[in-house]
């Protein structure tokens, strides 16, 4: 089973999808899954030396639903830390208009991720 890994003051923390669902509850599992996949892709890109410090991760997203927000919050504490927002680059569209960009940052490093809509 896939797990997300971050650090809290250098101590590794792992979080599973099931952990996120327990935190969020049953109302928006699709949003939780979306945030899990974004973080699964983004976190290794933010600090190749090891897990990113969770309280230094910044999130910009176009999808601000409760499942997404709760999942990002549990893993990164970005909502309560004022590092979570809905806006650029989160609302940017890719050139072919099939993707919605997501912005994730850590210690000055910024990554733009896209979610490809197949089909």
N, C-alpha and C positions, 0 to 999 in steps of 0.2 A: 504494500500500500504506500502511495506517495505521501511524503511529509514535507512540510515547509520548515526551514531552519533559519532562525534569527538569533541574535545575541542580546542579552540584557546585562550591561556592564561587563561584557566579555564572557559571560556564562551562556552556553548554547541552550536554546529553547526549541523544541520541535513541536509542531502543531499538525494534526491530521485533519482531513475533511470532516470526520466524525466529531472531532473536538469543536470545530467551527459550528457544526450543526447543533451541538449541545448548547453552545453559547447563544446562537441566534434563535433557535427554536424552529418549528416546522413551517413557518409561513412563507418563506421565499428561498427554497433550496436552489433554484436556478441562479439567483444572485450570489449566493454563497459559492456555488460551483464556479461561476464566472470569476469572482475575485480570487478564488483558490488557484485557478489556472493562470491568471495574470501574475500572481505572486510566484507561482511555481516557475514561470519563465523569467520573471524580473529579478528575483532575489540573487541568483547566482551571477547575474551581470553587474550587480551593484558593488560587490566587493569580492573579487576573485581570490583574495587571500583567506577568506573564511566568511562566516555568517555576518550579514550586515547588522549593525546595531539598530534594533527595532525602533528606538526613540529618535533616530536620525533619518528615518525613511520618510520621504514626502510622496504623496499620492495626488494626482490630478486625473479625474475621470469624468466621462460624459454620462456614466450610469451611476446615479446616486441613490438607487433603491435601498431598502432596509437590509436585505441580505448582503449586498455588496459592501455597504457601509460597515455593518457589524463584522464581517470577515476581515476587512482591512483594519478595523479598530483592534480586534483581538490579537492579530499578528503584529501590528506595528504601533499601536496606541496613537496613530496619526490623527484621529478625530479629536480626542481629548487634548492632544498636544498642539492642535492648530496647524497641522501639516497635511490636512486632507481638504481637497476642494473640488468643485465642479467648475471646470472652465479650461481655458487654454493651458496646455495642449490637449486636454481631454475632449474638447469639442471639435477638434480639427478632423477633416476628412482626408483620406488618402486620395491620390490622383484618380484612381479608378472608381472612387466612391463606393467601394465594397467593404471598406474597413473603417473602424472607429479607433482613433488613436488614444492611447493611454500614456500618461507621463508618470514616471517614477524616478525619484532621485534619492541620493545618499551621499552626504559629505561633499557636496558640490558637483558630483557626477550625475548627469541626467540621461535617462534612457526613454526613448519613445517607442512604445509597443503598439502593434495593431492587432486587432482581432479580425481575422479574415472570415467573411461570410461565404462559405462554399455553396455552390448550387446554382 
